[in-house]
Amino acid sequence: MSDLKRVDIPEEAPYVNALFWQMLQGVEEVLGENGLNAVLRSSGLDRYVGNPPENNLESGVLAREYARLNEAIEQFTGRAGKGMLQRIGRASFRWGIKEQAALMGLANIALKALPQRLRKRAILLGVRKGLMDLVDFGLVDVQDNDGVLVYTDYACTICHTRHSAEQPICHLYVGTLGEAMTYATGKDFREFEIIETHCRALGHDYCRFEIRDRA
Ligand SMILES: [Zn+2]
């Protein structure tokens, strides 16, 4: 780091259908079909009710719709929103692995050949590659600082166009990274502590996450 800079995502930037599709699958898994439809209606995303985007790599949805759906789930579920979004993030990652492993940069990683510690980093590098290949404006950095994995997204879509006064808001990302750690190690996601230390919604230049093994 850090010759990388904040990416200014155009307000109307398109986003990859498959990534939005994965999130819709995750929302339906956690909130049920009725919950999904209620959230879509409450967030002005009626056009996706019973009509998800194709599960493909074209950019037909909008980045701000992805962000809007995150925001709506937080509003819809109230105090439970943070945990709910983390669950949705974990479910989304599983759908991504199931449906789009190759596209997410994860199909060709020979996990078993790697020691445990390197597996986690390898998965994060796979996610990074997937996002940077698929998303026009994608810019992600992965570092290993003495065993603390630091994942930094300079163009986070979850909080695109959003503002927060006090707390980072990319809870879905925390869930996704947790599930990525489970995928890498076979361990329960609770064995990892994942903290969003910076968030673009707070005015920072990036969303940054620290990932540690719990003692
Ligand atoms: Zn953020």
py3Dmol code that shows the C-alpha trace and the ligand (Angstrom):
import py3Dmol

protein = """\
ATOM      1  CA  MET A   1       0.000   0.000   0.000  1.00  0.00           C
ATOM      2  CA  SER A   2      -0.711   2.722  -0.601  1.00  0.00           C
ATOM      3  CA  ASP A   3      -0.330   4.223  -3.974  1.00  0.00           C
ATOM      4  CA  LEU A   4      -3.944   3.169  -4.311  1.00  0.00           C
ATOM      5  CA  LYS A   5      -6.519   5.901  -4.237  1.00  0.00           C
ATOM      6  CA  ARG A   6     -10.179   6.364  -3.578  1.00  0.00           C
ATOM      7  CA  VAL A   7     -12.228   5.458  -6.623  1.00  0.00           C
ATOM      8  CA  ASP A   8     -14.968   7.886  -7.510  1.00  0.00           C
ATOM      9  CA  ILE A   9     -17.812   5.686  -8.620  1.00  0.00           C
ATOM     10  CA  PRO A  10     -20.182   7.503 -10.967  1.00  0.00           C
ATOM     11  CA  GLU A  11     -23.634   7.888  -9.434  1.00  0.00           C
ATOM     12  CA  GLU A  12     -25.216   5.838 -12.224  1.00  0.00           C
ATOM     13  CA  ALA A  13     -22.418   3.277 -12.488  1.00  0.00           C
ATOM     14  CA  PRO A  14     -23.573  -0.127 -13.721  1.00  0.00           C
ATOM     15  CA  TYR A  15     -22.870  -3.208 -11.667  1.00  0.00           C
ATOM     16  CA  VAL A  16     -22.515  -6.892 -12.435  1.00  0.00           C
ATOM     17  CA  ASN A  17     -25.806  -8.798 -12.628  1.00  0.00           C
ATOM     18  CA  ALA A  18     -24.410 -11.940 -10.982  1.00  0.00           C
ATOM     19  CA  LEU A  19     -23.275 -10.050  -7.896  1.00  0.00           C
ATOM     20  CA  PHE A  20     -26.692  -8.486  -7.443  1.00  0.00           C
ATOM     21  CA  TRP A  21     -28.308 -11.860  -8.141  1.00  0.00           C
ATOM     22  CA  GLN A  22     -26.199 -13.474  -5.414  1.00  0.00           C
ATOM     23  CA  MET A  23     -27.327 -10.848  -2.952  1.00  0.00           C
ATOM     24  CA  LEU A  24     -30.997 -11.381  -3.853  1.00  0.00           C
ATOM     25  CA  GLN A  25     -30.528 -15.116  -3.289  1.00  0.00           C
ATOM     26  CA  GLY A  26     -28.945 -14.361   0.074  1.00  0.00           C
ATOM     27  CA  VAL A  27     -31.775 -12.026   1.085  1.00  0.00           C
ATOM     28  CA  GLU A  28     -34.382 -14.607   0.136  1.00  0.00           C
ATOM     29  CA  GLU A  29     -32.530 -17.305   2.071  1.00  0.00           C
ATOM     30  CA  VAL A  30     -32.460 -15.173   5.223  1.00  0.00           C
ATOM     31  CA  LEU A  31     -35.706 -13.172   5.030  1.00  0.00           C
ATOM     32  CA  GLY A  32     -37.834 -15.503   2.918  1.00  0.00           C
ATOM     33  CA  GLU A  33     -39.522 -14.672  -0.359  1.00  0.00           C
ATOM     34  CA  ASN A  34     -42.071 -12.379   1.267  1.00  0.00           C
ATOM     35  CA  GLY A  35     -39.333 -10.577   3.163  1.00  0.00           C
ATOM     36  CA  LEU A  36     -37.316 -10.130  -0.005  1.00  0.00           C
ATOM     37  CA  ASN A  37     -40.294  -8.741  -1.886  1.00  0.00           C
ATOM     38  CA  ALA A  38     -41.222  -6.408   0.961  1.00  0.00           C
ATOM     39  CA  VAL A  39     -37.695  -5.019   1.083  1.00  0.00           C
ATOM     40  CA  LEU A  40     -37.594  -4.581  -2.692  1.00  0.00           C
ATOM     41  CA  ARG A  41     -40.899  -2.695  -2.619  1.00  0.00           C
ATOM     42  CA  SER A  42     -39.891  -0.519   0.307  1.00  0.00           C
ATOM     43  CA  SER A  43     -36.678   0.480  -1.438  1.00  0.00           C
ATOM     44  CA  GLY A  44     -38.093   1.432  -4.822  1.00  0.00           C
ATOM     45  CA  LEU A  45     -36.650  -1.677  -6.406  1.00  0.00           C
ATOM     46  CA  ASP A  46     -40.060  -3.061  -7.398  1.00  0.00           C
ATOM     47  CA  ARG A  47     -38.757  -3.922 -10.810  1.00  0.00           C
ATOM     48  CA  TYR A  48     -36.907  -6.882  -9.282  1.00  0.00           C
ATOM     49  CA  VAL A  49     -39.947  -8.383  -7.529  1.00  0.00           C
ATOM     50  CA  GLY A  50     -40.308 -11.843  -9.049  1.00  0.00           C
ATOM     51  CA  ASN A  51     -37.940 -10.629 -11.717  1.00  0.00           C
ATOM     52  CA  PRO A  52     -34.284 -10.986 -10.657  1.00  0.00           C
ATOM     53  CA  PRO A  53     -31.529 -10.022 -13.082  1.00  0.00           C
ATOM     54  CA  GLU A  54     -29.965 -12.793 -15.137  1.00  0.00           C
ATOM     55  CA  ASN A  55     -27.207 -14.628 -13.312  1.00  0.00           C
ATOM     56  CA  ASN A  56     -24.566 -13.470 -15.756  1.00  0.00           C
ATOM     57  CA  LEU A  57     -21.604 -11.128 -16.062  1.00  0.00           C
ATOM     58  CA  GLU A  58     -23.298  -8.321 -17.886  1.00  0.00           C
ATOM     59  CA  SER A  59     -23.735  -5.010 -16.175  1.00  0.00           C
ATOM     60  CA  GLY A  60     -27.493  -4.502 -16.206  1.00  0.00           C
ATOM     61  CA  VAL A  61     -28.102  -3.468 -12.620  1.00  0.00           C
ATOM     62  CA  LEU A  62     -26.826  -0.304 -10.968  1.00  0.00           C
ATOM     63  CA  ALA A  63     -24.264  -0.019  -8.196  1.00  0.00           C
ATOM     64  CA  ARG A  64     -26.569   2.318  -6.330  1.00  0.00           C
ATOM     65  CA  GLU A  65     -29.336  -0.291  -6.442  1.00  0.00           C
ATOM     66  CA  TYR A  66     -27.022  -2.733  -4.735  1.00  0.00           C
ATOM     67  CA  ALA A  67     -26.321  -0.087  -2.109  1.00  0.00           C
ATOM     68  CA  ARG A  68     -29.996   0.802  -1.817  1.00  0.00           C
ATOM     69  CA  LEU A  69     -30.932  -2.796  -1.110  1.00  0.00           C
ATOM     70  CA  ASN A  70     -28.366  -2.930   1.692  1.00  0.00           C
ATOM     71  CA  GLU A  71     -29.772   0.245   3.168  1.00  0.00           C
ATOM     72  CA  ALA A  72     -33.362  -0.983   2.904  1.00  0.00           C
ATOM     73  CA  ILE A  73     -32.552  -4.212   4.737  1.00  0.00           C
ATOM     74  CA  GLU A  74     -31.038  -2.225   7.569  1.00  0.00           C
ATOM     75  CA  GLN A  75     -34.153  -0.058   7.775  1.00  0.00           C
ATOM     76  CA  PHE A  76     -36.509  -3.007   7.404  1.00  0.00           C
ATOM     77  CA  THR A  77     -34.910  -5.132  10.101  1.00  0.00           C
ATOM     78  CA  GLY A  78     -34.120  -2.373  12.599  1.00  0.00           C
ATOM     79  CA  ARG A  79     -31.782  -3.305  15.422  1.00  0.00           C
ATOM     80  CA  ALA A  80     -31.289  -6.751  13.960  1.00  0.00           C
ATOM     81  CA  GLY A  81     -30.061  -5.226  10.712  1.00  0.00           C
ATOM     82  CA  LYS A  82     -26.356  -5.611  11.316  1.00  0.00           C
ATOM     83  CA  GLY A  83     -26.571  -9.336  12.113  1.00  0.00           C
ATOM     84  CA  MET A  84     -29.096  -9.870   9.350  1.00  0.00           C
ATOM     85  CA  LEU A  85     -26.831  -8.250   6.761  1.00  0.00           C
ATOM     86  CA  GLN A  86     -23.911 -10.352   7.940  1.00  0.00           C
ATOM     87  CA  ARG A  87     -26.021 -13.480   7.480  1.00  0.00           C
ATOM     88  CA  ILE A  88     -27.016 -12.308   4.036  1.00  0.00           C
ATOM     89  CA  GLY A  89     -23.366 -11.654   3.219  1.00  0.00           C
ATOM     90  CA  ARG A  90     -22.458 -15.187   4.221  1.00  0.00           C
ATOM     91  CA  ALA A  91     -25.314 -16.640   2.204  1.00  0.00           C
ATOM     92  CA  SER A  92     -24.374 -14.518  -0.816  1.00  0.00           C
ATOM     93  CA  PHE A  93     -20.829 -15.814  -0.736  1.00  0.00           C
ATOM     94  CA  ARG A  94     -22.092 -19.409  -0.644  1.00  0.00           C
ATOM     95  CA  TRP A  95     -24.308 -18.708  -3.648  1.00  0.00           C
ATOM     96  CA  GLY A  96     -21.325 -17.180  -5.399  1.00  0.00           C
ATOM     97  CA  ILE A  97     -19.227 -20.265  -4.763  1.00  0.00           C
ATOM     98  CA  LYS A  98     -21.999 -22.562  -5.875  1.00  0.00           C
ATOM     99  CA  GLU A  99     -22.941 -20.711  -9.027  1.00  0.00           C
ATOM    100  CA  GLN A 100     -19.967 -18.622 -10.028  1.00  0.00           C
ATOM    101  CA  ALA A 101     -16.795 -20.003  -8.450  1.00  0.00           C
ATOM    102  CA  ALA A 102     -14.828 -19.594 -11.650  1.00  0.00           C
ATOM    103  CA  LEU A 103     -15.933 -16.037 -12.106  1.00  0.00           C
ATOM    104  CA  MET A 104     -15.176 -15.166  -8.536  1.00  0.00           C
ATOM    105  CA  GLY A 105     -11.580 -16.169  -9.077  1.00  0.00           C
ATOM    106  CA  LEU A 106     -11.928 -19.103  -6.717  1.00  0.00           C
ATOM    107  CA  ALA A 107     -12.142 -22.131  -8.945  1.00  0.00           C
ATOM    108  CA  ASN A 108      -8.458 -22.585  -9.589  1.00  0.00           C
ATOM    109  CA  ILE A 109      -7.053 -22.090  -6.137  1.00  0.00           C
ATOM    110  CA  ALA A 110      -5.441 -25.319  -4.982  1.00  0.00           C
ATOM    111  CA  LEU A 111      -6.395 -24.863  -1.353  1.00  0.00           C
ATOM    112  CA  LYS A 112      -5.287 -28.264  -0.163  1.00  0.00           C
ATOM    113  CA  ALA A 113      -1.755 -27.621  -1.327  1.00  0.00           C
ATOM    114  CA  LEU A 114      -1.476 -24.593   0.894  1.00  0.00           C
ATOM    115  CA  PRO A 115      -0.892 -24.290   4.631  1.00  0.00           C
ATOM    116  CA  GLN A 116      -3.862 -22.973   6.592  1.00  0.00           C
ATOM    117  CA  ARG A 117      -2.605 -19.423   7.000  1.00  0.00           C
ATOM    118  CA  LEU A 118      -1.930 -19.011   3.302  1.00  0.00           C
ATOM    119  CA  ARG A 119      -5.329 -20.422   2.392  1.00  0.00           C
ATOM    120  CA  LYS A 120      -7.100 -17.472   3.942  1.00  0.00           C
ATOM    121  CA  ARG A 121      -4.994 -15.009   2.019  1.00  0.00           C
ATOM    122  CA  ALA A 122      -5.367 -17.022  -1.177  1.00  0.00           C
ATOM    123  CA  ILE A 123      -9.154 -16.820  -0.936  1.00  0.00           C
ATOM    124  CA  LEU A 124      -9.090 -13.096  -0.327  1.00  0.00           C
ATOM    125  CA  LEU A 125      -6.798 -12.660  -3.322  1.00  0.00           C
ATOM    126  CA  GLY A 126      -9.286 -14.717  -5.327  1.00  0.00           C
ATOM    127  CA  VAL A 127     -12.163 -12.476  -4.269  1.00  0.00           C
ATOM    128  CA  ARG A 128     -10.019  -9.459  -5.096  1.00  0.00           C
ATOM    129  CA  LYS A 129      -9.230 -10.778  -8.545  1.00  0.00           C
ATOM    130  CA  GLY A 130     -12.866 -11.626  -9.176  1.00  0.00           C
ATOM    131  CA  LEU A 131     -14.052  -8.153  -8.269  1.00  0.00           C
ATOM    132  CA  MET A 132     -11.299  -6.415 -10.195  1.00  0.00           C
ATOM    133  CA  ASP A 133     -11.927  -8.526 -13.286  1.00  0.00           C
ATOM    134  CA  LEU A 134     -15.687  -8.196 -13.177  1.00  0.00           C
ATOM    135  CA  VAL A 135     -16.317  -4.670 -11.967  1.00  0.00           C
ATOM    136  CA  ASP A 136     -15.145  -1.812 -14.188  1.00  0.00           C
ATOM    137  CA  PHE A 137     -14.283   0.412 -11.254  1.00  0.00           C
ATOM    138  CA  GLY A 138     -13.179  -2.395  -8.889  1.00  0.00           C
ATOM    139  CA  LEU A 139     -10.063  -1.742  -6.809  1.00  0.00           C
ATOM    140  CA  VAL A 140      -9.221  -4.006  -3.881  1.00  0.00           C
ATOM    141  CA  ASP A 141      -6.046  -4.553  -1.877  1.00  0.00           C
ATOM    142  CA  VAL A 142      -5.133  -7.495   0.362  1.00  0.00           C
ATOM    143  CA  GLN A 143      -2.284  -7.440   2.873  1.00  0.00           C
ATOM    144  CA  ASP A 144      -1.043  -9.768   5.580  1.00  0.00           C
ATOM    145  CA  ASN A 145       0.258  -7.701   8.489  1.00  0.00           C
ATOM    146  CA  ASP A 146       1.841 -10.196  10.863  1.00  0.00           C
ATOM    147  CA  GLY A 147      -1.110 -12.542  10.685  1.00  0.00           C
ATOM    148  CA  VAL A 148      -3.786  -9.865  10.557  1.00  0.00           C
ATOM    149  CA  LEU A 149      -5.336  -9.935   7.120  1.00  0.00           C
ATOM    150  CA  VAL A 150      -6.252  -6.487   5.886  1.00  0.00           C
ATOM    151  CA  TYR A 151      -8.771  -6.289   3.067  1.00  0.00           C
ATOM    152  CA  THR A 152      -9.343  -2.846   1.598  1.00  0.00           C
ATOM    153  CA  ASP A 153     -11.967  -1.975  -1.007  1.00  0.00           C
ATOM    154  CA  TYR A 154     -11.405   1.414  -2.632  1.00  0.00           C
ATOM    155  CA  ALA A 155     -14.656   1.161  -4.559  1.00  0.00           C
ATOM    156  CA  CYS A 156     -17.089  -0.479  -2.160  1.00  0.00           C
ATOM    157  CA  THR A 157     -20.520  -0.848  -3.707  1.00  0.00           C
ATOM    158  CA  ILE A 158     -22.360  -1.551  -0.464  1.00  0.00           C
ATOM    159  CA  CYS A 159     -22.064   2.039   0.720  1.00  0.00           C
ATOM    160  CA  HIS A 160     -22.019   3.756  -2.687  1.00  0.00           C
ATOM    161  CA  THR A 161     -23.894   7.101  -2.376  1.00  0.00           C
ATOM    162  CA  ARG A 162     -24.587   6.420   1.312  1.00  0.00           C
ATOM    163  CA  HIS A 163     -23.552   8.370   4.410  1.00  0.00           C
ATOM    164  CA  SER A 164     -23.211   7.355   8.010  1.00  0.00           C
ATOM    165  CA  ALA A 165     -22.596   9.637  10.963  1.00  0.00           C
ATOM    166  CA  GLU A 166     -20.765   7.306  13.309  1.00  0.00           C
ATOM    167  CA  GLN A 167     -20.452   3.657  12.390  1.00  0.00           C
ATOM    168  CA  PRO A 168     -19.168   1.777   9.369  1.00  0.00           C
ATOM    169  CA  ILE A 169     -22.118   0.240   7.548  1.00  0.00           C
ATOM    170  CA  CYS A 170     -20.759  -2.505   5.296  1.00  0.00           C
ATOM    171  CA  HIS A 171     -22.064  -5.366   7.431  1.00  0.00           C
ATOM    172  CA  LEU A 172     -22.797  -7.491   4.391  1.00  0.00           C
ATOM    173  CA  TYR A 173     -19.101  -7.338   3.505  1.00  0.00           C
ATOM    174  CA  VAL A 174     -18.185  -8.536   7.010  1.00  0.00           C
ATOM    175  CA  GLY A 175     -20.420 -11.557   6.455  1.00  0.00           C
ATOM    176  CA  THR A 176     -18.963 -12.263   3.045  1.00  0.00           C
ATOM    177  CA  LEU A 177     -15.406 -12.110   4.340  1.00  0.00           C
ATOM    178  CA  GLY A 178     -16.367 -14.356   7.263  1.00  0.00           C
ATOM    179  CA  GLU A 179     -17.800 -16.962   4.916  1.00  0.00           C
ATOM    180  CA  ALA A 180     -14.670 -16.665   2.787  1.00  0.00           C
ATOM    181  CA  MET A 181     -12.637 -17.562   5.884  1.00  0.00           C
ATOM    182  CA  THR A 182     -14.912 -20.558   6.487  1.00  0.00           C
ATOM    183  CA  TYR A 183     -14.437 -21.613   2.881  1.00  0.00           C
ATOM    184  CA  ALA A 184     -10.673 -21.295   3.252  1.00  0.00           C
ATOM    185  CA  THR A 185     -10.291 -23.145   6.544  1.00  0.00           C
ATOM    186  CA  GLY A 186     -13.386 -25.244   7.186  1.00  0.00           C
ATOM    187  CA  LYS A 187     -13.779 -23.412  10.517  1.00  0.00           C
ATOM    188  CA  ASP A 188     -16.929 -21.738  11.771  1.00  0.00           C
ATOM    189  CA  PHE A 189     -17.157 -18.050  10.899  1.00  0.00           C
ATOM    190  CA  ARG A 190     -17.368 -17.235  14.612  1.00  0.00           C
ATOM    191  CA  GLU A 191     -13.735 -18.246  14.954  1.00  0.00           C
ATOM    192  CA  PHE A 192     -12.783 -15.089  13.115  1.00  0.00           C
ATOM    193  CA  GLU A 193     -13.018 -11.535  14.274  1.00  0.00           C
ATOM    194  CA  ILE A 194     -13.731  -9.178  11.408  1.00  0.00           C
ATOM    195  CA  ILE A 195     -13.842  -5.458  12.002  1.00  0.00           C
ATOM    196  CA  GLU A 196     -14.556  -2.713   9.501  1.00  0.00           C
ATOM    197  CA  THR A 197     -12.106  -0.008  10.562  1.00  0.00           C
ATOM    198  CA  HIS A 198     -12.799   2.510   7.777  1.00  0.00           C
ATOM    199  CA  CYS A 199     -15.849   3.090   5.625  1.00  0.00           C
ATOM    200  CA  ARG A 200     -16.463   5.317   2.629  1.00  0.00           C
ATOM    201  CA  ALA A 201     -19.864   6.139   4.111  1.00  0.00           C
ATOM    202  CA  LEU A 202     -17.975   7.845   6.946  1.00  0.00           C
ATOM    203  CA  GLY A 203     -15.975   9.902   4.463  1.00  0.00           C
ATOM    204  CA  HIS A 204     -12.926   7.651   4.352  1.00  0.00           C
ATOM    205  CA  ASP A 205     -11.274   6.865   1.030  1.00  0.00           C
ATOM    206  CA  TYR A 206     -11.972   3.151   1.308  1.00  0.00           C
ATOM    207  CA  CYS A 207     -13.721   0.444   3.277  1.00  0.00           C
ATOM    208  CA  ARG A 208     -11.089  -1.459   5.224  1.00  0.00           C
ATOM    209  CA  PHE A 209     -11.492  -4.689   7.145  1.00  0.00           C
ATOM    210  CA  GLU A 210      -9.187  -6.405   9.610  1.00  0.00           C
ATOM    211  CA  ILE A 211      -9.496 -10.177   9.933  1.00  0.00           C
ATOM    212  CA  ARG A 212      -8.076 -12.014  12.930  1.00  0.00           C
ATOM    213  CA  ASP A 213      -8.284 -15.500  14.360  1.00  0.00           C
ATOM    214  CA  ARG A 214     -10.008 -15.405  17.705  1.00  0.00           C
ATOM    215  CA  ALA A 215      -7.735 -16.718  20.440  1.00  0.00           C
TER     216      ALA A 215
END
"""
ligand_1 = """\
1
ZN
Zn -18.002 0.628 4.158
"""
view = py3Dmol.view(width=600, height=400)
view.addModel(protein, "pdb")
view.setStyle({"model": 0}, {"cartoon": {"style": "trace"}})
view.addModel(ligand_1, "xyz")
view.setStyle({"model": 1}, {"stick": {}})
view.zoomTo()
view.show()
